[in-house]
Each structure stands twice: as C-alpha cells, then as structure tokens.
Amino acid sequence: MAAEDVVSRVWALAEPVAAALGMELVEVDFAAGGGRAVLRLFIDRPEGLSVEDCKRMSREVEARLDAEDFLGSPYRLEVSSPGLDRPLRKPGDFKRYAGRRVRLRLRNPQEGPRVLSGTLLGIEGDVIAVDAGGEAPQRIALGGIAKARLEVDWEAEFRRPGKPAAAGSGLIRKGGDGR
C-alpha cells in the first residue's frame, strides 16, 4: 500500500479516537523501509498533553490498527505532541494561529519563492493571507501549500513566565577568563 494511502486510512481511523479522548489529531506521518515501518501520530489538546495522554492514544490506535491489519508488516507506532513548530493543515489551524509567524512551502509558486515566511493574517474561505514584509499581503490557496508550520520565536519562548532561562541567556561579561 502506498504511503499516502496508509496516511489517509490512519487519519480516518485515528481522528475519531483522538476526538473521543478529548484530543486533536494534528498530523500523521508514515515512513516505510529498513525492514520496519514507522507510523507517527501527532496529537494536541488546548490544555497541553501528558505522557499518559500519549500512552492512551497509542493503546487505542494500536488496538484498532491491529484489528484492521492493513499495514501488512511490522510497524512502530509513535505518538507525541506536534511541538512548538506544529504543522498547520486544516482551515481551523490557520484561523486559530492568526497573528503568529508561519513558514510555508508552496507546491507550484507562479512567481516568487518556493518557501515563504511571515505573519499569518488569517483565512477567508480556502485562501490564507500572509504578511511576508512586502507591500501587500500574499494570498495563497490552501491547495497551493505543500507544508505549513508555525515558526518558533525562541526569544519570546524564553521570556514566557514559568520558563527557565536558556543557558547563556544571563549577563554577558567581557573578559578573557569568562567572568
């Protein structure tokens, strides 16, 4: 079975499981080769995830995958958070993350770069608007986007309350001995 077919079948199987557990299925990735396939599910929930959430999702999905047995070969299932640079796939993702910086890889750019970074302004219908620093916002149809991810503003992340300061983020002192 082609990887795209596996991904679409896993989406159909795993999305209702995630919803029943109060989670959102963010992404499905499948890589075959090297003797053992790897199936990765990325899940999220508004209040954040725990290791136990990932374990529950893994148990539920693995039981369904084993019952349907459409992978046809041994596989490793990994379930985790999408991370700070989470992928954006659904129209709701582009609405929810308006105002954040994004990085887009375009399928077939007519003019301009294949990769575009800027501030996501929002979505109207199936067209997103991105301020990439030009005179006018760029408008891109969802179908024209190969991949979209949030860009991480590491400085802002380290300034968030409750986050430990990054190594080396304190006062930088001049001097040959590092003091």
C-alpha positions in Angstrom: 0.0 0.0 0.0 1.4 3.4 -0.9 2.4 5.7 2.0 -0.3 8.3 1.0 -3.0 5.6 1.3 -1.7 4.4 4.7 -1.8 8.0 5.9 -5.3 8.6 4.8 -6.6 5.3 6.3 -4.8 6.1 9.6 -6.3 9.6 9.6 -9.8 8.1 9.2 -9.1 5.5 12.0 -7.2 7.8 14.5 -9.1 11.1 14.2 -12.3 9.8 15.9 -10.2 8.1 18.6 -8.4 11.4 19.3 -11.7 13.2 19.5 -13.2 10.6 21.9 -10.2 11.2 24.1 -10.6 15.0 24.0 -7.7 15.5 21.7 -7.0 16.7 18.2 -5.1 14.7 15.6 -2.7 17.2 14.2 -0.6 15.1 11.8 0.1 11.6 10.6 3.4 10.6 9.2 4.3 7.2 7.7 7.8 6.0 6.7 8.4 2.5 5.4 11.8 1.0 4.7 14.7 -0.5 6.5 12.6 -3.6 7.5 10.2 -1.8 9.8 7.7 0.9 9.1 7.3 3.9 11.5 3.9 5.4 12.0 3.9 8.8 13.8 0.8 10.4 15.2 1.0 14.0 16.5 -1.8 14.9 18.9 -2.7 18.0 20.9 -5.2 19.4 23.3 -5.8 23.0 24.4 -4.5 22.4 28.0 -1.5 20.5 26.7 -0.5 16.9 26.7 0.8 14.5 29.3 2.8 11.3 28.7 -0.3 9.4 29.9 -2.4 11.1 27.1 0.1 9.8 24.5 0.0 6.3 26.0 -3.8 6.2 25.9 -3.9 7.4 22.3 -1.2 4.8 21.4 -3.1 1.9 23.1 -6.4 2.8 21.5 -5.0 3.3 18.0 -2.7 0.3 18.1 -5.7 -2.0 19.0 -7.6 -0.6 16.0 -4.7 -0.9 13.6 -4.0 -4.5 14.7 -7.7 -5.4 14.3 -7.8 -3.9 10.7 -4.3 -5.2 9.8 -4.0 -3.1 6.7 -0.3 -2.2 7.2 0.6 -5.8 6.4 4.1 -5.7 8.0 5.6 -4.9 11.4 5.5 -1.2 12.4 6.5 1.0 15.3 3.8 3.4 16.5 5.0 6.7 18.0 2.5 9.2 19.5 3.7 12.7 20.6 3.0 16.4 20.7 3.4 18.4 17.5 5.9 20.6 19.2 6.2 24.4 19.1 6.7 24.4 15.3 3.5 22.4 14.8 2.2 21.8 11.3 -0.9 23.7 10.1 -3.2 21.6 7.9 -6.8 22.3 8.5 -8.6 25.7 7.9 -9.2 25.9 11.6 -5.4 25.8 12.2 -4.9 28.9 10.1 -7.8 30.7 11.9 -6.5 29.7 15.4 -2.9 30.8 14.7 -3.6 34.1 13.0 -1.1 36.6 14.2 1.7 34.0 14.6 4.7 33.6 12.3 4.5 30.8 9.8 6.7 29.1 7.3 5.1 27.8 4.1 6.4 25.6 1.4 4.4 26.2 -1.7 3.5 23.5 -4.2 3.9 25.4 -7.5 4.8 29.0 -7.0 4.0 31.1 -10.1 6.3 33.9 -9.1 8.5 34.4 -6.1 10.0 32.0 -3.7 9.0 28.3 -3.0 9.4 28.9 0.7 7.6 31.9 2.3 7.8 33.1 5.9 5.8 35.8 7.5 2.9 36.6 9.9 -0.3 34.7 9.3 -3.1 37.2 8.9 -5.9 34.7 8.7 -8.1 32.7 6.4 -11.1 33.6 4.3 -12.7 30.6 2.5 -9.8 28.5 1.4 -7.3 31.3 1.0 -4.9 32.4 3.6 -3.2 35.8 3.9 0.4 36.2 5.0 2.3 39.4 5.6 5.8 38.5 4.3 7.1 42.0 4.5 6.0 43.1 1.0 3.8 46.0 0.1 0.7 43.8 0.2 -0.2 40.6 2.0 0.4 37.4 0.0 -2.8 35.4 -0.6 -2.3 31.7 -1.1 -5.0 29.0 -1.7 -4.8 26.1 0.8 -4.4 23.7 -2.1 -1.2 25.6 -3.1 0.5 24.8 0.2 2.7 21.7 0.4 3.6 22.3 4.0 2.9 24.9 6.6 4.4 25.2 10.1 4.5 27.7 12.9 7.8 29.4 13.2 9.2 29.5 16.8 10.2 32.8 18.3 12.8 31.4 20.7 13.3 34.8 22.4 9.6 35.0 23.2 9.6 31.4 24.4 12.4 32.0 26.8 10.6 35.2 28.1 7.4 33.3 28.9 6.5 33.2 32.6 7.4 29.9 34.3 10.0 29.0 31.7 13.7 28.6 32.8 16.1 31.0 31.3 18.2 29.5 28.4 21.8 28.6 29.1 23.9 31.6 28.4 20.9 34.0 28.5 22.2 35.9 31.5 24.5 38.8 31.6 27.3 38.5 29.2 30.6 39.6 30.7 33.6 40.8 28.9 37.0 39.4 29.8 39.4 36.6 28.9 38.5 34.4 31.8 34.7 34.4 31.1 33.9 36.2 34.4 
